[in-house]
Amino acid sequence: MAKRRPTLAEIAGDAGVSVSTVSKVINGHLDVAADTRRQVERLLEQHRYQPRRHRERRPVGLIDLVFLDLGSPWAMEILTGVEEVTHDAGFGIAVSAVHDRKRSRPGRKWLDNLQARHSDGVVLVLSELSSQQQAQLDALGIPVVTVDPVGDPAREVPAVGAANWDGGLTATEHLIGLGHRRIAMLAGPPDVMCSRARVDGYRSAMRDAGLAVPEGYVTHGDFMAGTGKDLTEALLDLPEPPTAIFAGSDQMARGAYEVLYKRGLSVPDDVSVVGFDDLPEARWATPPLTTVRQPLRDMAQMATRMLFDLINGNEPETTRVELATRLIQRDSTAPPKE
């Protein structure tokens, strides 16, 4: 019976160091103490550890696509963009989701399954890897590209996003230009980069216009319609509710619509609403939703092409790509009554 190949975690445990340190030794990084390097190298030799990326390895024609959650049209737009590129390349996709909005990392079983199916690369969407998971993929020679990264990924990990700050600024300036002064924001998770950038753009527009942001006017959810409803309820219960709402996603805007209609308020006559994404459903809403368009399919396509460059041994021209956003004006915004 063939002897089982040791894992990086086991070698790291024997050496009393982190998996990341073992990965650095394997990849020739210089920021490891000489004694630690010698100890790790001795264990690697003792276990006859051979990183898979050092073997002649032909692509199997499969990539992993990891979402934080699959329960939204937003995810389908990303999936469509990735599939268009993989189809042309003759590759397949293994799709998975974290299924837990309290954490943004796939579980340990996912990494085991990825290794078992010999995936050629990974696209992460609004999700991230632990340092240990990233180190193991580095050691295996499996490249990673992120779309809308949760935090700031390592510089060597390519990331594709949209001009979220500019989108937040433009949406808010549009409402200010209509004459609104009480403008609230339904934001996404505060620990997600794209969400923070949209809030920063909103605050910058309010500040430049000399407008205050009262307490309770910026609230955070999870980009989904359910939290859009809950947060809108809270806004309308404020002593001085807003005349306009900038939602950090079209899904949250949909939740805001539901609450406004339930309370007998009209969009846009009583409250104007702006979304973010420009999902297909935005144009079919009643009234059609004014929103910030981010090119989701383009973002997904670009990330997948960057991943293929890495799979083929080519370094991408840049590791940070930000695609433009633009305001799509429809019928959900109008000057305030007051």
N, C-alpha and C positions, 0 to 999 in steps of 0.2 A: 504494500500500500504506500502510495507516494506521501512524502512528508508534507504537512500543511505549511504553506507559505506564511511566515510571520507577518503580523500587521505592524504598521508604523506605531500604533498605540502601545503594542507589546514591547517593541524595541525602546520606545521612549520611557516606558515604565521601568525596564531593566536599567536604563541609563540614569533614571531619576531626573529627566528633563521633560519638556513639553513636546508634543507632536510637531509643533511649529519649529522647534529647534532642530529636531531630526530632519525635517524637510529642508531647512536651511543648509544643513550639512550636505544632504544629497544633492541639492541644487547649486552648491559651491558658493553660497553667500559668505562674506568675510566677517560679518558681525557676530561671530560665535567664538567664545574663548578657546584658546589653543587646547587646554586640557579637556574641555568638554568635547571639542571636535574629535580629538584622538579617541576618547572613550566611545563616542557614538560610532566612529569609523570602525573601531575594533568589534563592536557588537554587530554592525552591519556585515562585516566580513565573517564573523563567527556564525551568523545565521544565514550566510550566503544570500543576503537580500539583494535582489535585482529589481530596481524600479521598472515598472512596465513600460514607461516611456522610453527606456533605453533599448527596448527590443525593436526589431523591425515589426512595425504594427501597421497594417493597412486598415483604413477606416471601414467600419462595419456598416455604415450608412444609417446611423441612428443618433439623434440628439435628445437630451432631456429638456423639457420645458416646464419650469416650476413657477406656479402662481401662488400668491398669498391666498387667493380665493377664486373660485371659478363661477360664482353665482351672480354674474353681472354681464350685460352686453359689452361693457368695457373689455372684459377678459376675452370675449369672442372676437372683438376687433383685433386684439393682439395676436390671438391664435391664428386668425385668418392671414395676417401679415407674415407670420413665421411659416405657415404651411405653404404659402405661395412660393417662397424661396426654397424651402426644402423639397417641394414637389419638383421644381425645375432641376434641382441637383440630384434627384433620385434618392433622397434621404427620407426616413420615417421619423416620427416624433413620439416620444413617451411623455405624456402629459400627467402632471400630478399637482396637488395643491397642499398647502400647509394645513388648512382646515382649522386654524386656531388663530383668531385675530389678536390674541394676547401675546403671541410670539410670531416672529417673521421668518423662522428658520425651519427647514424640513427636518424631520426626525432622523434618528440613526438608521432606521430600516431603509430609508430612501437611499442613503449612500451605499448600503449593502446591495440593494437591488440595482443601482446604477452600475456598480462594479460587475455584478453578475451578468448584466446584459451588454457589457462592454461598450457603453455609450461613448461616442466620439467627442462630445462637448455638452455644455449646459448653458441654457439661457434662463436667467432668473428674472422674474417679473414682480416688482414690489415685494421682493423677498430677499433674504441674505443668507450667507453661510457663516457658521462659527469659524473661529480661527483654526480649529482642529480640522473641520471639514475642508476648508480651503487648503490647508497644508497637505491633507491626504490627496486632494485632487491635483495639487501641484506635483506631488511625488509620482502620481500615476500618469502625469502628462495629459490630463483632461482639462482643456481650456474652458473658461467661464466668461460670459458677457452678461451684463445686467441691463434691464430696461426699467427706468424709474427706480433707481436704487433706494433702499430704505435709509441707509446712512451713507457716509462717504466711503466708497470702496477703495481698496488699495490701488495705488496709481497704476499698477500693471494690469489691473482688471478693467477692460473697456466698459464704458457705461454710456447708454443712450437715453436722452430725456428730451423734454420740451422746454421752451422759454417760459417757465412757470411764473417767475417774478413779473415779467413783462405782461403776461396774461392777466395776473391779478391786478396790476396797475391799470391796464386798458379797460377791464371790466368795471372797475371802480370809477375811473374817469368818465366812462360812458354814463353812469348813473349820476355823477356830479354834474355833467354837462346838461342833463335833463332837468336839473334843478333840485335833486334830492340832497338833503343834508343829514338825514338820519338813515345811515346805511349800515346794515349789520352784515356779518359774514358767518356762514356755516362752513367751518374748516374741517379738513381731514385730520388724521392722527398727528399730534404735535411732534412725534419722533420721526416722521417721514419727510424726506427732503423736499419733494414736490409740494407737499402741503405747507411746509414752513415758507417756501418761496412765494406761494400764492398769498399767504397772509402778509408777508413782508411787502409785496406789491400793493396790496390793499391799503396797508397802513401808510405806505409812502404817498399814495394818491390822496388819502385823507389829510395827511400832514401838509402836503404841498398846497391843498385847498384851504388850509386853516380850519379844518373840521375836527371836532373832538370825536373820540371813539369811547363812548360811555361804557362803564362796567357792564358786562353781560352781552355786549354787542359782538364779541368774537367768541364763538363756542366751537368745540371740537367733537367730531364724530368719527365714523369709519368709512366715509365716502358712500355709504349705502342709504337707500330710501328710508329705512326705519329710523336711523338716527337723524335724518333730515326732518322727519316728522316730529320727533321728540324735541329737537333743538328749536324748531319753529314754534312749537307750543310755548316753550320757555320765553322766546323773544316776544311773542304777542302778549304775554302776561306781564311784561315789564311796564313800569309806570308811564314810560314814554316809548312805545313800540316803534320800530323802524318803518319808514315808508318804502324802503327798498331792501332787498336781500340779495347778496352775492353768495351763491352756493359754490363750494369747492369742487362739486361734481354734478353732472346732469342727474344722477341718481338722487342726490340730496335735494336738488331742485324739485324733482318729482315728489319727494316727501313733503316739501314746503307747499307745493300746489295742493296736495290733499288736505293739509291742515287749513290753509286759507279758504278753500271751498267749504270745508266743514263748518267754518266759523262765519260763513256768509260773506266773505270778502272776495272781491274781484281782482283778478290779475289781468291787466296792470292798473286798472282804475284806482284800486285801493292800495295795492302793494306791487311794486315792480320786482321781477325776479330775473337774475342772470345765472346761468349755469357755467359749467366748465367741462369740456370734452368734445361736444358736438357729436354725440352718439346718434345713430339713425333715428331713434325714437324722438329726439329733440324737435325735429321738424313736424312730427305728427302730434305733438302735445297740443292741448287746448288751453290757452292759445299757444302757437308755436313758440318755442323757447329761444330767447336771445342767449347766446352762449359763446364761450371762448373755444375755438377749435384747436385741439392739438392733434397732429397727424399720427394717430395711433398706429395705423397700418405701416406708414413710412418708418416710424420708429422701430417697429418689430422687424421689418424687412432689413433695415440697416444693421440692427443688432445681429441678425442671423447671418448676414453677409460677413460681418466682422468675425463672427465665430468660425465661419468656413475658412476665412483667411488664416486664423490661428490653427485650425485643424490641418491645413495644408502647409503649415510651417512658415507662414508669412506674417510679419508683424503689421498690424493696422497702422495707417498713417497717423492716427491720433487715438488716444484712449478716452477722450471726452467729446461727445457730440450732443449738441443742443439744437433741436429743430424749432423753427419759428411757430408761434401761435398767432391767431388773429380773431378778432371779434366778429361773430356772425349775428347781425341784427335781425330779429324777427319781431313778434308782436307782444312779448311779455314785459316790455319796458315802455314807460311813458312818463311825462312830467307828473309830479305829485299834485294832488288836489289842493294842498295847502299853499 
